[in-house]
Amino acid sequence: MRILECTAERDTLSRLAQRGASLDEQVLTRTREILRDVEKHGDDAVLRYTREFDCPEIERVGMKVTRRDMEEAFKKVDQAFLRSLRRARRSVTRFHKKQVPKSFTLKGKGLRLEQRFAPLDRVGIYVPGGKAAYPSTVIMNAIPAHIAGVREIVMVSPAGRNGQIAPEVLVAAGECGVTEIYRIGGAQAIGALAYGTASIRPVDKITGPGNAYVAAAKQLVYGRVGIDMIAGPTEVVIIADGSADPALVAADLIAQAEHDQEATPVAIVTSERLAPEIAAQITEQLKTNPRNEIAARAFEQNGVIVVVSSLKDAADIANTIAPEHLEIMTKNPRRVARRIRHAGAIFLGKWTSESLGDYIAGPNHTLPTSGTARFSSALSVYDFLKFSNIIECNRKGFLKLAPHGEVLAKAEGLYGHASSLAIRRKSR
């Protein structure tokens, strides 16, 4: 893992700051072909791609998960998992309930204004699958939608070669308010949710992470449906001073690096002593990590430890990177956090590992990546709501406001707008 002085290797720091969620042109081209096929041929195309990429034996009647499938899934998971899942559900529910906004009304002389919130009717959540199982993704996507009041929550997740979705994922869906589940994944699943097929009605919005083809599909269907974000590889920045335990810093860097060889693990330290100690701990801890090859590749490609002269400089660099996850392991983490403007989620102190936030703390773990924390936020209840503005005016209120509207309309050269106001001023 490279160790940099903040005044050196400007190209490396600049690359970290300017990274973006760019998608490969070949991936976009292939994804576009799949989406067109799904839009034109519906279930037939979805089944064809599902057989090619995921499950060769799947049949159309097997795409939808049945009540019996759900009952079998609950029998297969152990009670320890179920207890932990329900604990996570309570934590995430408690936090997200606080996000529910209130409609409001403003009344003036002859004028009544209202902003009214309403849930989306039908949303789709994508849960990666196949060789892995991510019940936490179900929790973080389904619970905010359920709290928002979405009536129909449709989950898609690729089946393994055996044609099944992991029972832990199905149980999470059953516990968190999902109303329909389909054993499909990849770009074809995004197409089915966006365009609809004979078996799957289209949704209003799609959320959830996936591989490059899923990300490309979400980008290409945006406009037909809403999406949460285009998620890039995961990333973490850890700010640490001389009080930090290098073993803990290393462990948390590895926790993100093991996700993906494209992950970005970065430490910013104010102690020259700490930098080599963290690097040594990474080497040592990777020896016993079953995903050490993936993590080692991430460290080789994107991992850096930056040595700075002050915590102010550390915060400045963190703001420039605008990371998905930011951990602060310093004597006074809250003081450092006050300097942070751009981060998806901020974790304060040695006891607050990012992994805690992934599963059980309560806030959402679906976070902006690739520097988009400069202008976007974590997935939330707000993503599953929309609002309408309601305007009601009587004659007295209209006569007070309309002359000003006419002046502004004429200034813009929109004489029809001005006329629609003027004609009412003469009306009884």
C-alpha positions, 0 to 999 in steps of 0.5 A: 500500500502506497504511503504519500506525503500530502505535498507529493504525488499530486497526480494520485490525489488528483485522480482520487478527487476526480474519479467518476462513476463512468461506465465502459462503452462495451458494457453500455452497448451490450446492455442497450441490446439486452434492454431493447430485446426485453422491451420487445420480447418481454418474458421470452427475452428475460428467460433467455438471458437468465438461462444464459447468465444465471440458471440454465433450467429456469422456466417461466412459471419458476420466475416468481417466488411463491408463498410455499417457497417463502415458507421453505426459506423460513424453515432453512434459516437458523434462529440466530440469523432470524434474531439478528435480522429482526434486530437490524429491522428494528434499528433501521425502522426506528431511524427511518421513521424519523425521516417521514416529512409532513405536508404543510399548508400556508394561508394568506389573504385570499391565497391558500398554498399546500405541499402534499407528500404521497408515496410512489405506487410501485417500486422495484428493488434489485438485490445482487445474488447468484454466488452471494447473499445480501439480506442487508440490501433487502433491509436497506431498500425495502424498509424505507419504501415500506415506511414511505407507504409504497403499496407494491415493493417488487424484489428481483434477485438472480438465482444460483445455478440451482434455481434458488435465491438464498433463503436468508434473502427471501426471509429478509424480504418476508420480514421487511414488507416486500410484496413480490419476488422474481428470480431474475437479475442483471440488465434483463431484470432492470428491463423487466422492471422498467418496461414490464412483461406479461409476468411483471408489471412495470414499476415507478422507480428502481433502487439497489446496487448491482454489477456494471451491467445493472448500473448501466441498465439503470442509467439507460432506463432512467426517464422511463422510471426513476432510479436511486443512483448509479453506484460505483465501486465501494470506498472508504476514507479513514482520518486518524491521528496518533491516538488511533490503533493501526490494527483497527484502521487496517481492519476497516480498510480491509473491510471495504477492500474485500468487496471488490478489486476496484474498491478504494481504501484510503487512510489520511493520517497526521502521524508519520509513525502510524502510516507504516504500522497500518501498512504492516497490519494490512499485510498481516491481517490479509494472511487470514482473510479468505478474500485476500486476493480481491482485497490485495488487488484493491490496495494495489490499484487504489489503496493509499495512506496519505500523511498530512501535517494537521487534521484540518488538512486531513478534512480538506482532502476528505472533502475533496474526495467526498467518500462514500464512507468516512471514518474518523479515529481521532482524540476528538472525532466530533470536532473533526466531523464539524469540518466535513461537508461531503461524505455519504456517511460519517463514523465517529470513534474507534468503536464505530466501524463502517461494518456496524453501519452496513448491518445494524446501526440504523442509517441506510448503507446505500450511499453515494459513491465516486464523489457524488456525495458532493451533491447527493445523499444516502437512500432514504424514505424521501426516495420513495415519496414525491410531493405536489404543490397545491395552489388555491386563490380567491378573487381578492387574492388574485387581484392582489397578485395578478398585476405583478404576474402580468409584468413578469410575463410580458418581460419574458415575452409570454403574452398568452400568460399575461393575457390569461391573467388580464382576462380574469381581472375583468371577470366577475 
